[in-house]
Amino acid sequence: MKIEPAIKTDYEVLLKVWETSVRQSHDFLSEQDIAALKPLILAHYFDAVDLRCVKDTAGNILGFCGVADGNLLRHKIWAAA
């Protein structure tokens, strides 16, 4: 397993990780909430932090974390990981 900086081409997979994780842990969010958040995450939220991917030895993304000002702000993992 390795941690490396996320790049724009990772964002679609990271969004899938985010959605899978959120559906497992944020049952207070409606379908409308999730649909409204997805474009914002792609357009703004991923770029607002120092975003890192967690990848397996084959290079598959297993999760991510985002850090800003020394604080862990976002972290998600595949529900199956």
ABEGO torsion letter per residue (X at the ends): XBBBBBBAAAAAAAAAAAAAAAAAABAABBAAAAAAAAAAAAAAAAAABBBBBBBBAAGBBABBBBBBGGBBABBBBBAAX
